[in-house]
Each structure stands twice: as C-alpha cells, then as structure tokens.
Amino acid sequence: MAHEAHVGVLLAELHFPANRSLKDKRQPLTSLRDTVQRRYRASFAEVGHNESWQLSEVLVVLGASSGRQAHERIDEIERYLYGREFEVSRVIVKSVDPVEALWDSGS
C-alpha cells in the first residue's frame, strides 16, 4: 500500500534595506524561523548570504500527508514572507513533490 506523503520546499532571497549590521538581521530572521517552525510546522534554515547584513537566502521544508495540504502550507508561508518588515527579492524554488518521486522506492 502506497502512502501519500509530500515534501514542500520554498527557497527565497530576502532583502533587509534598513539593516546596517548583521545584528540588525538577526532579530527578524529569528522571529521568522520561530514562526515558520511553530505556526507552520516546517523546518527553516538560512542557507545563503550569511555574512551579508542586507541579504539572506532562506530554505523552508515541510512534510504533509497530501499534495493539497503541502501546497496550501507552502503558499501560506510565502504569503507570510511578503507581509514582513523585509522585502522578498525573489522566490528561487517553490515546489511540492510526492516523497516517492525523490528516490527509487522499488528497491
């Protein structure tokens, strides 16, 4: 019996135009991480531009029991990003895939 499990991925570049130091970037990223983990039950990591005080590349990954649920949650997280005190420069990757598509489950 196949299980319907999906993985949602969102990779986005954020811009913090008012920041003047890495310390200025820490608070909004910490708040974003906490919200993504608590409210959306997703994993969060800063994966790029770590040494830049005005840019950050963030990765959000979540698991869901259906493709519809994964799409809805990824869309909610994306809308949440656009409502923050920083700017979303671009969404690099936004995808939902069935877990079976990620590896050969026949072996």
C-alpha positions as CSV (number, residue, x, y, z in Angstrom):
1,M,0.0,0.0,0.0
2,A,1.5,3.3,-1.0
3,H,1.4,6.2,1.4
4,E,0.6,9.6,0.1
5,A,3.3,11.8,1.6
6,H,4.6,15.0,0.1
7,V,7.5,17.4,0.6
8,G,7.1,21.1,0.2
9,V,10.2,23.3,-0.5
10,L,10.5,27.1,-0.5
11,L,13.8,28.8,-1.2
12,A,13.7,32.6,-1.1
13,E,16.1,35.5,-1.1
14,L,15.2,38.2,1.4
15,H,16.4,41.9,1.4
16,F,16.7,44.0,4.5
17,P,17.2,47.5,3.1
18,A,17.3,49.3,6.5
19,N,19.9,47.0,8.1
20,R,23.3,48.4,8.9
21,S,24.8,45.3,10.6
22,L,24.5,41.5,10.9
23,K,22.9,42.2,14.3
24,D,20.1,44.1,12.6
25,K,19.3,41.0,10.5
26,R,19.3,38.5,13.4
27,Q,16.0,39.6,15.1
28,P,13.7,39.4,12.1
29,L,15.3,36.1,11.0
30,T,14.9,34.6,14.4
31,S,11.3,35.7,14.5
32,L,10.7,34.3,11.1
33,R,12.3,31.0,12.0
34,D,10.3,30.7,15.2
35,T,7.0,31.4,13.3
36,V,7.8,29.0,10.5
37,Q,8.6,26.3,13.0
38,R,5.7,26.9,15.4
39,R,2.8,28.0,13.2
40,Y,3.6,26.1,10.0
41,R,5.4,23.1,11.5
42,A,8.2,23.4,8.9
43,S,12.0,23.4,9.0
44,F,13.8,26.6,8.5
45,A,17.5,27.5,7.7
46,E,19.4,30.4,6.5
47,V,21.4,28.9,3.6
48,G,22.9,31.8,1.8
49,H,24.3,35.4,2.2
50,N,25.1,34.6,5.9
51,E,27.8,37.3,6.0
52,S,25.7,40.0,4.3
53,W,23.7,42.3,6.6
54,Q,21.1,43.2,3.9
55,L,20.5,39.8,2.2
56,S,19.6,36.4,3.3
57,E,18.7,33.2,1.5
58,V,16.3,31.1,3.5
59,L,15.1,27.5,3.0
60,V,11.8,26.2,4.3
61,V,10.9,22.5,4.1
62,L,7.8,20.7,5.2
63,G,6.2,17.3,5.1
64,A,2.5,16.8,4.5
65,S,0.1,13.9,4.2
66,S,-1.3,15.2,0.8
67,G,-0.2,17.3,-2.1
68,R,-3.0,19.7,-1.5
69,Q,-2.0,20.2,2.1
70,A,1.6,20.8,1.2
71,H,0.7,23.3,-1.5
72,E,-1.6,25.2,0.9
73,R,1.1,25.4,3.6
74,I,3.8,26.5,1.2
75,D,1.5,29.1,-0.2
76,E,0.7,30.4,3.3
77,I,4.3,30.6,4.2
78,E,5.1,32.5,1.0
79,R,2.2,35.0,1.8
80,Y,3.6,35.4,5.3
81,L,7.0,36.3,3.9
82,Y,5.6,39.0,1.8
83,G,3.9,40.5,4.8
84,R,7.0,41.1,6.9
85,E,9.3,44.1,7.5
86,F,11.8,42.9,4.9
87,E,11.4,42.5,1.1
88,V,11.2,39.2,-0.8
89,S,13.8,39.8,-3.6
90,R,12.8,36.6,-5.3
91,V,11.5,33.1,-4.7
92,I,14.1,30.8,-6.2
93,V,12.4,27.5,-5.7
94,K,8.8,26.6,-4.8
95,S,7.8,23.0,-5.2
96,V,5.7,20.2,-3.8
97,D,6.7,16.6,-4.7
98,P,5.4,13.2,-3.7
99,V,8.0,11.5,-1.5
100,E,8.1,8.5,-3.8
101,A,9.4,10.8,-6.6
102,L,12.5,11.6,-4.5
103,W,14.0,8.1,-4.6
104,D,13.5,4.7,-6.2
105,S,11.1,3.1,-3.7
106,G,11.1,-0.2,-5.6
107,S,14.4,-1.5,-4.2
